[in-house]
Amino acid sequence: MHIARDKVDVQMEIPGAVIRQKLDFGDAAGYGKISGEYFSLSAGVDTTPLFQGLHHNACQCPHWGYVLQGRITTTDEQGTQETVNAHDLFYWPPGHNVRVDADAEIVMFSPQHEHTHVIDHMKHMVKS
């Protein structure tokens, strides 16, 4: 699920401030502590080989985030692709791989325990 900034409903607009809100944008219930993450990614990065050995060979951690710049395409376990662009909010549910289409900077919020497991797995795959 993703949404461009201009598509997020304006809830309040006053001089100097625009408040936008997208309701029901994922569910973090039951995940415990959340980590804040900043990723700098070069075009061509593909997580598919790094996620080999994880359940369904995919990241099983949900992420909520914002694309500062660039373009990223995710592929879910059913093969469905979705592309996010600069200034999009996004929610990536568990069961995805990521391909960077254009140099990207993103901010994400993820369940700390689940994403640390995925990051540790990626670090292990890079060393192998």
JOCOR-V601720 format. One record per residue. N is the residue number from 1. RES is the residue in one letter. OMEGA is omega in degrees with one decimal (NA if undefined). NEAR is the number of other ideal C-beta (glycine too) atoms within 8 Angstrom. Layout:
((N,RES,OMEGA,NEAR) (N,RES,OMEGA,NEAR))
//
This chain:
((1,M,173.6,8) (2,H,179.3,9) (3,I,176.5,11) (4,A,-177.9,9) (5,R,-176.3,9) (6,D,178.6,4) (7,K,177.5,5) (8,V,-176.0,11) (9,D,174.6,6) (10,V,178.9,8) (11,Q,-179.8,6) (12,M,176.5,7) (13,E,178.0,6) (14,I,178.8,5) (15,P,177.6,3) (16,G,-178.1,3) (17,A,171.2,7) (18,V,-179.8,6) (19,I,179.2,8) (20,R,-179.5,9) (21,Q,172.9,7) (22,K,179.3,9) (23,L,176.5,4) (24,D,-177.4,4) (25,F,-177.8,9) (26,G,-176.8,9) (27,D,-179.1,3) (28,A,-177.8,9) (29,A,175.0,4) (30,G,-176.9,4) (31,Y,179.8,10) (32,G,-175.1,7) (33,K,-180.0,7) (34,I,174.5,10) (35,S,172.8,10) (36,G,-172.2,7) (37,E,176.4,10) (38,Y,-178.7,8) (39,F,170.2,8) (40,S,-171.7,6) (41,L,179.0,11) (42,S,175.4,7) (43,A,179.2,9) (44,G,177.1,5) (45,V,179.7,9) (46,D,-176.4,9) (47,T,-174.0,11) (48,T,179.6,9) (49,P,-179.2,7) (50,L,-177.7,9) (51,F,177.3,14) (52,Q,-179.5,8) (53,G,171.6,6) (54,L,177.6,11) (55,H,-177.7,5) (56,H,-179.5,7) (57,N,-177.7,9) (58,A,174.7,13) (59,C,-177.7,13) (60,Q,179.6,10) (61,C,174.9,11) (62,P,178.0,13) (63,H,171.6,11) (64,W,-176.5,12) (65,G,-177.1,12) (66,Y,178.5,9) (67,V,177.3,16) (68,L,177.3,9) (69,Q,174.3,7) (70,G,-178.3,16) (71,R,-177.2,12) (72,I,176.5,14) (73,T,173.8,11) (74,T,174.4,13) (75,T,179.8,9) (76,D,-175.0,12) (77,E,177.5,7) (78,Q,179.5,4) (79,G,178.7,6) (80,T,179.9,6) (81,Q,176.0,8) (82,E,-178.4,9) (83,T,174.1,9) (84,V,-176.4,11) (85,N,176.9,9) (86,A,177.8,8) (87,H,173.9,7) (88,D,162.7,12) (89,L,177.0,12) (90,F,168.5,13) (91,Y,175.4,11) (92,W,179.0,10) (93,P,176.5,9) (94,P,176.8,9) (95,G,-177.2,9) (96,H,166.7,12) (97,N,-173.1,12) (98,V,172.6,12) (99,R,-179.1,12) (100,V,-177.1,15) (101,D,177.7,9) (102,A,-178.5,7) (103,D,-171.2,9) (104,A,170.1,15) (105,E,-179.7,12) (106,I,171.1,13) (107,V,-179.6,10) (108,M,172.1,11) (109,F,-172.1,10) (110,S,171.1,13) (111,P,-171.2,13) (112,Q,-176.2,10) (113,H,-176.9,9) (114,E,-175.9,13) (115,H,175.2,13) (116,T,176.3,9) (117,H,-179.2,9) (118,V,-179.9,13) (119,I,177.2,8) (120,D,177.8,8) (121,H,179.0,12) (122,M,178.8,11) (123,K,178.0,8) (124,H,-179.1,8) (125,M,180.0,11) (126,V,179.8,7) (127,K,-175.8,5) (128,S,NA,4))
//
